[in-house]
Amino acid sequence: MNDKQNDSGSIKRSDFKLRLEYYGLKTHIYLLKTGQYAIQLLNYPELYDEIKENFEHTIRQVGDDVELIIEKPDNIREEITPIKNTADNQGLFLNNEMLQSLLVSRFTDIDFRKIEVDFQNGVCLKLILGHTVSKEKEKEVKTFLLDMKNGFTDVEIQIDEHLSDPILIKTVDLACTDSRYKFSIEDSEFWFSNAQKIYSGNLTRESLRFFDPEKTKCYMDFSIWQNRNVNIRSAVLLYDTVYIAFPLQMNFEKFLEQQHLTVKDLYTLIENQKLVILLPNTESRYDKNILDEMYGMNPNCIVSKRGINALMAMYYCELEKQYMKIWKGKEEVLKEFCMDCAKKKDPLAKMFADMLLWPIRAKNESYELLTSYSPLSVSSIGVNNYLLLPQHNKSNIEFEMTVNAPAIHIATALHATYFPFCIEQENGSYSDLGVATLLGDILNMYNYLGKNQLEHMKEYSERVNKKNHSICLLRSENTVDLKHILDYEKKYHTPHTLKKILEDLAFLDDKKCEEKIKEYNNAIAEAGMEKAGIGTILNYMLSVGGFLPGAGTAFSIAGLFTQILNDLGIKEKKTIARIENGTASEKDKIFLLDKVNRVAHLERSSF
């Protein structure tokens, strides 16, 4: 097969999308004459009419001269090699702004000032730069553009130092690199240098500078939303790493006020490697001075759009690899089943087939999306697209899904607990809880499919929801300096000890949970009163020995001293270890709650 046509990229891209839409479909691509192509269907002729209509209305790019046919044509000039590698730039859809964004991001060391197309002699792409570049760099740029086979017959590079500012695309839904930020450049270089490795499965999330698979994580979106349900102080106590979508500059002061934080507090979290900042929006919409300061403290704490995109790509690829293990040796069965569903023309059958194919499609569709668009666009390939929604209020539900889907997909890729936002409005509160719960359950389902544990999915989903809500049982002291909270977190391993206690409480029914919290709080209060009343030495002994009543909350002075003697040999680290490994007694749990009580308290939440 030869492929010398400079305009075949979009045809190949359309063929690629067609084969993804109809999984199991086989095709050949032919060049008939200059600019004219045909795609031949090699199987499922009974679906030709439906496939042709779908191809012409939703898949083929406008302006492409390509026809879908069944019989092999007689006037073939050459057969075109189809796209086989997911991370292939051929035929990427690009308007002028998207092309500018792509070039600025791919070649961060080049000062692009203007890009225009000249149609005088073919289709010549003219790049006007603010400074000269080496011949090697010129060749690299030209090869990159011509290899896309998007119809360019030539690429010219000109220099004009008098043109104004360098090109910077600030469109929110595009992933344009902002060369004013080092982290933005680093993330862009990582993406373009490693995309092939990511999509071939040779590079996984463990390679990301901001991701540690061994750490517990949570994610909250503060970009434009406020979150009255979750206090970052509580998250710091309960998770090794706290990821947040950083508030836009216009919302930053409200964010600090709502979370009872200062900029200095954020710096403290960054310095202690507890906080990672995600920037799913355009960098220019955030406070540059604060981002620069944070980056100087910890270069791994800030992740730009392309860094998040790399995370998403790795997640899609790892999920597809795991998912396909259950179909190993049965791939043809999956293809036949999905095509049978297409033949039925039943919405439920189509939804079922779409859900079966989602991990495969998400991986293969994600490269084009993530190369051009920001993480805010991942909802366009998310599981939210395949749900069969009720006709009543359908448009509003689709809107909610589209707007709120990116956060839960990002949280899932981070392997992080997602805490939905909640804001107060004049007509009540507004939250993404419903969307997050529904989509979160579906995304987790795919993980369990690969582990042959689907029968436990409902139980698992309930456990996850209860664990997620356990943070609502903790009320952090907003007046306590974050430095002290971090001291307690490190000393008592609270992401593994306090979190486990709260999760145990969350699994109780409401009444028992309330009673248990009351019992714990009474025990802590009474222990505190006794300590205050029997002197400094005893208070020190109680602190070291970890005295707290073993049964009930009432005790005598004699019992107090007996308990002290029994506990003198118990070290704090042994108590912590017992909580971590699940062998803790009630006394151990209350000991920890007593210690942490200085910075956070148990409370019954109605969330």
C-alpha positions as CSV (number, residue, x, y, z in Angstrom):
1,M,0.0,0.0,0.0
2,N,1.2,3.5,-0.8
3,D,0.1,6.7,0.8
4,K,1.6,9.8,-0.8
5,Q,-1.6,12.0,-0.7
6,N,-1.2,15.1,1.4
7,D,-5.0,15.4,1.9
8,S,-5.7,11.8,2.9
9,G,-5.4,12.4,6.7
10,S,-9.0,13.5,7.2
11,I,-10.2,10.5,5.2
12,K,-8.2,8.1,7.3
13,R,-9.4,9.8,10.4
14,S,-13.0,9.4,9.3
15,D,-12.4,5.7,8.6
16,F,-10.8,5.3,12.0
17,K,-13.9,6.9,13.7
18,L,-16.2,4.8,11.6
19,R,-14.5,1.6,12.8
20,L,-14.7,2.7,16.4
21,E,-18.4,3.5,16.1
22,Y,-19.1,0.1,14.5
23,Y,-16.7,-2.1,16.4
24,G,-15.9,-5.1,14.3
25,L,-16.4,-3.3,11.0
26,K,-13.8,-4.0,8.3
27,T,-12.9,-1.4,5.6
28,H,-10.5,-0.5,2.8
29,I,-9.7,3.0,1.8
30,Y,-9.1,3.9,-1.9
31,L,-7.9,6.9,-3.7
32,L,-9.9,7.2,-7.0
33,K,-8.5,10.4,-8.3
34,T,-6.9,13.5,-6.8
35,G,-9.0,14.6,-3.9
36,Q,-11.6,11.8,-4.3
37,Y,-11.8,8.7,-2.1
38,A,-14.0,5.7,-1.3
39,I,-14.3,3.6,1.8
40,Q,-15.4,0.1,1.1
41,L,-17.3,-1.9,3.7
42,L,-16.0,-5.5,3.8
43,N,-18.6,-6.9,6.2
44,Y,-22.1,-6.3,7.5
45,P,-23.7,-5.2,4.2
46,E,-27.1,-5.5,5.8
47,L,-26.2,-2.4,7.8
48,Y,-25.0,-0.4,4.9
49,D,-27.9,2.1,4.7
50,E,-27.7,2.9,8.4
51,I,-23.9,3.1,8.5
52,K,-23.8,5.3,5.4
53,E,-26.3,7.7,6.8
54,N,-24.5,7.9,10.1
55,F,-21.1,8.3,8.3
56,E,-22.4,11.2,6.2
57,H,-24.1,13.1,9.0
58,T,-21.9,12.6,12.1
59,I,-18.5,11.2,11.1
60,R,-17.3,12.5,7.7
61,Q,-15.6,15.9,7.8
62,V,-17.5,18.6,5.7
63,G,-15.8,19.1,2.4
64,D,-14.2,15.7,2.1
65,D,-14.9,14.0,-1.2
66,V,-15.4,10.4,0.1
67,E,-18.1,7.9,-0.5
68,L,-19.0,4.8,1.5
69,I,-19.4,1.8,-0.8
70,I,-19.9,-2.0,-0.7
71,E,-18.5,-3.1,-4.0
72,K,-14.8,-2.6,-4.8
73,P,-14.5,0.2,-7.4
74,D,-12.8,-0.3,-10.8
75,N,-11.0,3.1,-10.9
76,I,-8.6,2.7,-8.0
77,R,-5.5,4.8,-8.2
78,E,-4.0,3.5,-4.9
79,E,-5.1,1.9,-1.7
80,I,-4.6,4.1,1.4
81,T,-3.0,2.7,4.6
82,P,-5.5,3.1,7.5
83,I,-4.8,4.6,10.9
84,K,-3.6,1.8,13.2
85,N,-1.8,3.6,15.9
86,T,-4.1,5.6,18.2
87,A,-1.5,8.3,18.8
88,D,-1.4,9.3,15.1
89,N,-1.6,12.9,14.1
90,Q,-2.9,12.2,10.7
91,G,-6.2,13.9,10.0
92,L,-6.6,15.7,13.4
93,F,-9.5,18.1,13.1
94,L,-8.0,21.7,13.2
95,N,-9.5,25.1,12.7
96,N,-7.2,28.1,12.6
97,E,-7.3,28.7,16.4
98,M,-6.7,25.0,17.1
99,L,-3.7,24.9,14.7
100,Q,-2.2,27.9,16.4
101,S,-2.7,26.3,19.8
102,L,-1.2,23.1,18.7
103,L,2.0,24.7,17.2
104,V,2.5,27.0,20.2
105,S,2.2,24.0,22.5
106,R,4.3,21.5,20.4
107,F,7.1,24.0,19.8
108,T,7.4,26.0,23.0
109,D,10.8,27.4,22.0
110,I,9.6,29.1,18.9
111,D,8.2,32.6,18.8
112,F,5.1,32.2,16.6
113,R,3.6,35.6,15.7
114,K,1.1,34.8,13.0
115,I,-0.2,31.8,11.0
116,E,-2.0,32.1,7.7
117,V,-3.0,30.0,4.7
118,D,-2.2,31.0,1.1
119,F,-4.3,29.3,-1.6
120,Q,-2.5,30.9,-4.6
121,N,-0.5,27.7,-5.4
122,G,-2.1,24.8,-3.7
123,V,-2.5,25.1,0.1
124,C,0.5,26.7,1.6
125,L,0.8,27.2,5.3
126,K,2.7,30.4,6.2
127,L,4.3,30.7,9.7
128,I,5.5,34.1,10.7
129,L,8.0,34.0,13.5
130,G,9.5,36.7,15.8
131,H,13.0,35.3,15.5
132,T,15.0,33.0,13.4
133,V,15.3,29.3,14.1
134,S,17.8,26.7,13.0
135,K,17.5,24.8,9.8
136,E,17.0,21.6,11.8
137,K,14.1,23.2,13.7
138,E,12.6,24.5,10.5
139,K,12.7,20.9,9.1
140,E,11.2,19.5,12.3
141,V,8.2,22.0,12.1
142,K,7.6,21.3,8.4
143,T,7.7,17.5,8.9
144,F,5.3,17.7,11.8
145,L,2.8,19.7,9.8
146,L,3.1,17.8,6.5
147,D,2.9,14.4,8.2
148,M,-0.6,15.3,9.4
149,K,-1.8,15.0,5.8
150,N,-4.4,17.7,6.3
151,G,-4.1,19.1,2.8
152,F,-1.1,21.4,3.1
153,T,1.0,21.2,0.0
154,D,3.8,23.3,1.5
155,V,4.9,25.1,4.6
156,E,6.8,28.4,4.5
157,I,8.6,30.0,7.4
158,Q,9.1,33.8,7.5
159,I,10.6,36.2,10.1
160,D,9.0,39.5,11.0
161,E,10.3,41.0,14.3
162,H,7.9,43.9,14.0
163,L,4.7,42.0,14.6
164,S,3.2,42.4,18.0
165,D,2.9,39.9,20.8
166,P,3.6,36.1,20.4
167,I,0.5,34.0,19.7
168,L,-1.2,32.9,22.9
169,I,-4.6,31.2,22.7
170,K,-6.7,31.8,25.8
171,T,-9.7,29.9,24.7
172,V,-10.9,27.9,27.8
173,D,-11.6,24.6,26.0
174,L,-8.3,24.4,24.2
175,A,-5.1,23.0,25.7
176,C,-2.8,25.8,24.6
177,T,0.6,25.9,26.5
178,D,1.3,29.2,28.2
179,S,5.1,29.7,27.8
180,R,5.1,32.3,30.7
181,Y,4.8,29.3,33.1
182,K,7.6,26.7,33.5
183,F,5.1,24.1,34.6
184,S,3.0,24.6,31.5
185,I,6.0,24.2,29.3
186,E,7.1,21.1,31.2
187,D,3.7,19.4,30.9
188,S,3.5,20.2,27.2
189,E,7.0,18.8,26.5
190,F,6.1,15.7,28.5
191,W,2.9,15.1,26.5
192,F,4.4,15.6,23.0
193,S,7.5,13.5,24.0
194,N,5.7,10.6,25.5
195,A,2.3,10.3,23.8
196,Q,3.4,7.3,21.7
197,K,4.7,5.6,24.9
198,I,1.5,6.3,26.7
199,Y,-0.8,4.9,24.0
200,S,1.5,1.9,23.5
201,G,1.1,1.1,27.2
202,N,4.8,1.7,28.0
203,L,4.2,4.7,30.3
204,T,1.7,4.6,33.1
205,R,0.5,7.0,35.9
206,E,3.3,6.0,38.2
207,S,5.6,8.0,35.9
208,L,3.8,11.3,36.6
209,R,5.5,13.8,38.8
210,F,2.4,14.5,40.8
211,F,1.0,11.0,41.2
212,D,1.9,8.4,43.8
213,P,-0.1,5.1,43.7
214,E,0.7,4.3,47.3
215,K,-0.8,7.4,48.8
216,T,-4.4,8.0,49.7
217,K,-5.9,10.9,47.8
218,C,-9.0,13.1,47.5
219,Y,-10.1,15.7,44.9
220,M,-12.2,18.8,45.2
221,D,-13.2,21.3,42.5
222,F,-12.9,24.9,43.7
223,S,-12.4,26.4,40.2
224,I,-15.7,28.2,40.1
225,W,-17.7,26.4,42.9
226,Q,-17.7,26.8,46.6
227,N,-17.8,23.7,48.8
228,R,-19.4,24.1,52.2
229,N,-19.5,20.4,52.9
230,V,-15.8,19.7,53.0
231,N,-13.1,21.6,54.9
232,I,-9.6,21.3,53.5
233,R,-8.3,21.0,57.0
234,S,-10.3,17.8,57.4
235,A,-9.1,16.5,54.1
236,V,-5.5,17.1,55.2
237,L,-6.0,15.0,58.3
238,L,-7.7,12.2,56.4
239,Y,-5.7,11.9,53.1
240,D,-2.0,11.7,52.2
241,T,-2.5,14.0,49.2
242,V,-5.2,16.6,48.6
243,Y,-5.8,17.6,45.0
244,I,-7.9,20.6,44.2
245,A,-9.0,22.3,41.0
246,F,-7.7,25.8,41.9
247,P,-10.1,28.7,42.1
248,L,-10.1,31.2,39.3
249,Q,-8.6,34.5,40.3
250,M,-12.1,36.1,40.4
251,N,-13.2,33.5,43.0
252,F,-9.9,33.2,45.0
253,E,-10.8,35.5,47.9
254,K,-14.2,33.8,48.3
255,F,-12.4,30.5,48.4
256,L,-10.0,31.6,51.1
257,E,-12.9,33.0,53.1
258,Q,-15.1,30.0,52.8
259,Q,-12.3,27.6,53.7
260,H,-11.0,29.8,56.5
261,L,-7.5,29.9,54.9
262,T,-4.8,32.4,54.1
263,V,-2.4,32.3,51.2
264,K,0.3,31.5,53.7
265,D,-1.7,28.4,54.7
266,L,-1.7,27.2,51.1
267,Y,2.1,27.8,51.0
268,T,2.4,25.7,54.1
269,L,0.5,22.8,52.5
270,I,2.6,23.1,49.4
271,E,5.9,23.0,51.3
272,N,4.7,20.0,53.2
273,Q,3.7,18.2,49.9
274,K,0.1,17.8,51.1
275,L,-1.5,19.9,48.3
276,V,-1.4,19.5,44.6
277,I,-3.0,22.2,42.4
278,L,-4.7,21.3,39.2
279,L,-5.4,23.9,36.6
280,P,-8.0,22.6,34.2
281,N,-8.7,26.1,33.0
282,T,-6.5,28.6,31.0
283,E,-3.5,29.7,33.1
284,S,-4.1,33.4,32.6
285,R,-7.4,33.1,34.6
286,Y,-5.5,32.2,37.8
287,D,-3.3,34.4,40.0
288,K,0.1,34.2,38.4
289,N,2.1,35.5,41.4
290,I,0.6,32.8,43.7
291,L,1.2,30.1,41.1
292,D,4.8,31.2,40.6
293,E,5.4,31.3,44.3
294,M,4.0,27.8,44.7
295,Y,6.1,26.4,41.8
296,G,9.2,27.8,43.5
297,M,8.4,25.9,46.7
298,N,7.6,22.6,45.0
299,P,7.7,22.2,41.2
300,N,5.6,19.1,41.4
301,C,2.6,20.8,43.1
302,I,1.1,22.5,40.0
303,V,-0.4,20.6,37.0
304,S,-1.5,22.4,33.9
305,K,-4.1,21.4,31.3
306,R,-1.6,19.1,29.4
307,G,-0.4,17.5,32.6
308,I,-4.0,16.6,33.5
309,N,-4.5,15.4,29.9
310,A,-1.5,13.1,30.3
311,L,-3.1,11.7,33.4
312,M,-6.4,11.1,31.6
313,A,-4.7,9.4,28.6
314,M,-2.8,7.0,30.9
315,Y,-6.0,6.2,32.8
316,Y,-7.9,5.4,29.5
317,C,-5.0,3.3,28.3
318,E,-4.6,1.4,31.6
319,L,-8.3,0.8,31.8
320,E,-8.6,-0.5,28.3
321,K,-5.7,-2.8,28.8
322,Q,-7.2,-4.2,32.0
323,Y,-10.7,-4.4,30.4
324,M,-9.5,-6.3,27.3
325,K,-8.0,-9.0,29.5
326,I,-11.5,-10.3,30.2
327,W,-12.1,-10.5,26.4
328,K,-8.8,-12.3,25.6
329,G,-9.5,-14.9,23.1
330,K,-13.1,-13.7,22.8
331,E,-12.6,-10.5,20.9
332,E,-14.7,-11.7,18.0
333,V,-17.5,-12.5,20.3
334,L,-17.6,-9.0,21.5
335,K,-17.5,-7.6,18.0
336,E,-20.4,-9.9,16.9
337,F,-22.4,-9.1,19.9
338,C,-22.1,-5.3,19.4
339,M,-22.9,-5.6,15.8
340,D,-26.0,-7.7,16.6
341,C,-27.1,-4.9,19.0
342,A,-26.7,-2.4,16.1
343,K,-28.9,-4.6,14.0
344,K,-31.7,-4.7,16.6
345,K,-32.3,-0.9,16.4
346,D,-33.3,-1.1,20.1
347,P,-32.2,1.9,22.2
348,L,-31.6,-0.3,25.2
349,A,-29.5,-2.8,23.2
350,K,-27.5,0.1,21.7
351,M,-26.8,1.6,25.2
352,F,-25.7,-1.8,26.4
353,A,-23.3,-2.2,23.5
354,D,-22.0,1.4,23.9
355,M,-21.3,0.7,27.6
356,L,-19.4,-2.5,26.7
357,L,-17.3,-0.6,24.2
358,W,-16.7,2.5,26.3
359,P,-13.2,1.6,27.5
360,I,-12.1,0.8,24.0
361,R,-13.6,3.9,22.5
362,A,-12.3,6.2,25.3
363,K,-8.7,5.2,24.7
364,N,-8.9,5.5,20.9
365,E,-10.9,8.7,20.9
366,S,-8.9,10.4,23.6
367,Y,-5.7,11.1,21.7
368,E,-7.3,13.5,19.3
369,L,-9.4,15.1,22.0
370,L,-6.5,15.5,24.5
371,T,-4.0,16.8,21.9
372,S,-6.2,19.8,21.1
373,Y,-8.6,20.3,24.0
374,S,-8.5,21.0,27.7
375,P,-9.6,18.5,30.4
376,L,-12.9,20.3,30.6
377,S,-13.8,18.6,27.3
378,V,-13.4,15.0,28.6
379,S,-17.2,14.7,29.0
380,S,-17.4,14.5,25.2
381,I,-15.9,11.0,25.4
382,G,-17.1,10.1,29.0
383,V,-19.5,7.4,30.1
384,N,-22.2,10.1,30.5
385,N,-22.7,10.0,26.7
386,Y,-24.1,6.5,26.7
387,L,-26.8,6.7,29.4
388,L,-30.4,6.3,28.2
389,L,-32.0,9.4,29.7
390,P,-35.8,10.0,30.2
391,Q,-37.3,12.3,27.6
392,H,-38.8,14.5,30.3
393,N,-36.2,17.2,31.1
394,K,-33.6,15.4,29.0
395,S,-31.8,18.5,27.8
396,N,-31.3,19.7,31.3
397,I,-30.0,16.4,32.5
398,E,-27.6,16.2,29.5
399,F,-26.4,19.7,30.4
400,E,-25.7,18.7,34.0
401,M,-23.9,15.6,32.8
402,T,-21.7,17.5,30.4
403,V,-20.8,20.3,32.8
404,N,-20.1,18.1,35.8
405,A,-18.7,14.9,34.3
406,P,-15.0,16.1,34.0
407,A,-14.5,16.3,37.7
408,I,-15.5,12.7,38.5
409,H,-13.5,11.4,35.5
410,I,-10.4,13.3,36.8
411,A,-10.9,12.0,40.3
412,T,-11.2,8.5,39.0
413,A,-8.0,8.9,37.0
414,L,-6.3,10.1,40.2
415,H,-7.7,7.2,42.1
416,A,-9.0,9.8,44.5
417,T,-12.1,10.2,46.6
418,Y,-14.2,12.9,45.0
419,F,-16.0,15.4,47.2
420,P,-18.9,17.0,45.3
421,F,-19.3,20.8,45.5
422,C,-22.3,22.4,47.0
423,I,-23.3,26.1,46.7
424,E,-26.2,28.0,48.2
425,Q,-28.5,29.8,45.8
426,E,-31.6,32.0,46.2
427,N,-33.9,29.1,45.3
428,G,-31.9,26.5,47.3
429,S,-28.6,24.6,47.1
430,Y,-27.0,23.3,43.9
431,S,-24.6,20.3,43.9
432,D,-23.1,17.8,41.5
433,L,-23.6,15.0,44.0
434,G,-26.2,13.1,41.9
435,V,-24.0,13.2,38.7
436,A,-20.8,12.3,40.7
437,T,-22.5,9.3,42.4
438,L,-24.0,7.9,39.2
439,L,-21.0,8.3,37.0
440,G,-18.6,7.3,39.8
441,D,-20.5,4.0,40.2
442,I,-20.3,3.3,36.5
443,L,-16.6,4.1,36.3
444,N,-15.9,1.9,39.2
445,M,-17.9,-0.9,37.5
446,Y,-15.2,-1.1,34.8
447,N,-12.5,-1.6,37.4
448,Y,-14.5,-4.5,38.9
449,L,-15.3,-6.0,35.5
450,G,-11.6,-6.7,35.0
451,K,-11.3,-8.3,38.4
452,N,-14.3,-10.7,38.0
453,Q,-16.0,-9.1,41.0
454,L,-19.0,-7.5,39.3
455,E,-21.3,-9.4,41.6
456,H,-19.9,-7.3,44.5
457,M,-20.4,-4.0,42.7
458,K,-23.4,-2.9,44.6
459,E,-21.8,-3.7,47.9
460,Y,-18.6,-2.0,46.8
461,S,-20.5,1.1,45.6
462,E,-22.2,1.4,49.0
463,R,-18.9,1.0,50.8
464,V,-17.3,3.7,48.7
465,N,-20.2,6.1,49.3
466,K,-20.1,5.5,53.1
467,K,-16.3,6.0,53.1
468,N,-16.6,9.2,51.1
469,H,-19.2,10.5,53.6
470,S,-17.1,9.7,56.6
471,I,-15.3,13.0,56.3
472,C,-18.5,14.7,57.1
473,L,-18.3,13.2,60.6
474,L,-15.2,15.4,61.3
475,R,-15.4,19.1,62.2
476,S,-12.0,20.7,62.0
477,E,-11.0,23.8,64.0
478,N,-10.9,26.7,61.6
479,T,-9.0,28.8,64.1
480,V,-6.1,26.4,64.5
481,D,-3.0,27.2,62.4
482,L,-2.6,24.7,59.6
483,K,1.0,24.1,60.8
484,H,-0.4,22.5,64.0
485,I,-2.9,20.3,62.0
486,L,0.0,19.1,59.9
487,D,2.0,18.3,63.0
488,Y,-0.9,16.1,64.3
489,E,-1.3,14.5,60.9
490,K,2.4,13.4,60.8
491,K,2.6,12.4,64.4
492,Y,-0.5,10.2,64.5
493,H,-0.7,9.1,60.9
494,T,-4.2,10.4,60.7
495,P,-4.8,9.5,57.0
496,H,-4.6,5.9,58.1
497,T,-5.7,6.0,61.7
498,L,-8.3,8.7,62.1
499,K,-9.7,7.9,58.7
500,K,-10.2,4.3,59.6
501,I,-12.1,5.2,62.8
502,L,-14.4,7.5,60.8
503,E,-15.0,4.9,58.1
504,D,-16.0,2.4,60.8
505,L,-18.4,4.9,62.2
506,A,-19.8,5.6,58.7
507,F,-20.8,2.0,58.3
508,L,-23.1,2.1,61.3
509,D,-26.7,3.0,60.9
510,D,-27.6,6.6,61.7
511,K,-28.8,6.0,65.2
512,K,-25.9,3.8,66.2
513,C,-23.4,6.2,64.6
514,E,-24.9,9.1,66.6
515,E,-24.7,7.1,69.8
516,K,-21.1,6.0,69.2
517,I,-20.0,9.6,68.4
518,K,-21.7,10.8,71.6
519,E,-20.0,8.0,73.6
520,Y,-16.6,8.9,72.1
521,N,-17.0,12.6,72.7
522,N,-18.2,12.1,76.3
523,A,-15.2,9.9,76.9
524,I,-12.8,12.5,75.5
525,A,-14.5,15.3,77.6
526,E,-14.4,13.3,80.8
527,A,-10.8,12.3,80.3
528,G,-10.0,15.9,79.7
529,M,-11.7,16.9,83.0
530,E,-9.9,14.3,85.0
531,K,-6.5,15.3,83.5
532,A,-7.2,18.9,84.4
533,G,-8.0,18.0,88.0
534,I,-5.2,15.7,89.2
535,G,-2.1,17.7,88.4
536,T,0.6,18.2,85.9
537,I,2.5,14.9,86.5
538,L,-0.6,12.8,86.2
539,N,-1.5,14.8,83.1
540,Y,1.9,14.0,81.6
541,M,1.5,10.3,82.5
542,L,-2.0,10.3,80.9
543,S,-0.7,11.8,77.7
544,V,2.2,9.4,77.4
545,G,0.3,6.3,78.5
546,G,-2.7,7.3,76.4
547,F,-5.3,6.9,79.2
548,L,-8.8,6.7,78.1
549,P,-11.6,4.5,79.7
550,G,-11.8,1.0,78.3
551,A,-15.5,0.5,78.8
552,G,-18.1,3.1,79.2
553,T,-17.4,6.7,80.1
554,A,-17.7,6.8,83.9
555,F,-14.8,5.7,86.1
556,S,-13.4,6.2,89.6
557,I,-10.1,7.7,90.7
558,A,-8.9,4.2,91.7
559,G,-9.9,2.9,88.4
560,L,-8.1,5.8,86.8
561,F,-4.8,4.9,88.5
562,T,-5.2,1.2,87.7
563,Q,-5.7,2.2,84.0
564,I,-2.6,4.4,84.1
565,L,-0.5,1.5,85.5
566,N,-1.8,-0.8,82.8
567,D,-1.1,1.7,80.0
568,L,2.3,3.0,81.1
569,G,4.1,0.5,78.9
570,I,2.0,1.2,75.8
571,K,3.8,3.5,73.3
572,E,1.9,5.8,71.1
573,K,3.4,4.2,68.0
574,K,2.0,0.8,69.0
575,T,-1.5,2.3,69.4
576,I,-1.2,3.9,66.1
577,A,0.0,0.6,64.5
578,R,-3.0,-1.3,66.0
579,I,-5.4,1.2,64.5
580,E,-3.7,1.0,61.1
581,N,-3.8,-2.8,60.9
582,G,-7.3,-3.1,62.2
583,T,-6.7,-4.6,65.6
584,A,-7.4,-1.5,67.7
585,S,-9.6,-1.6,70.8
586,E,-12.1,1.0,71.7
587,K,-9.6,2.5,74.1
588,D,-7.1,2.8,71.2
589,K,-9.6,4.6,69.1
590,I,-10.6,7.0,71.8
591,F,-6.9,7.6,72.6
592,L,-6.4,8.8,69.0
593,L,-9.6,10.9,69.0
594,D,-8.5,12.5,72.2
595,K,-5.2,13.5,70.7
596,V,-6.7,14.8,67.5
597,N,-9.4,16.6,69.5
598,R,-7.2,19.6,69.7
599,V,-7.6,20.3,66.0
600,A,-10.7,18.4,65.0
601,H,-13.9,16.9,66.6
602,L,-16.4,14.3,65.8
603,E,-19.9,15.4,64.9
604,R,-23.0,13.9,63.4
605,S,-23.5,15.1,59.8
606,S,-26.7,15.1,57.8
607,F,-24.8,15.2,54.5
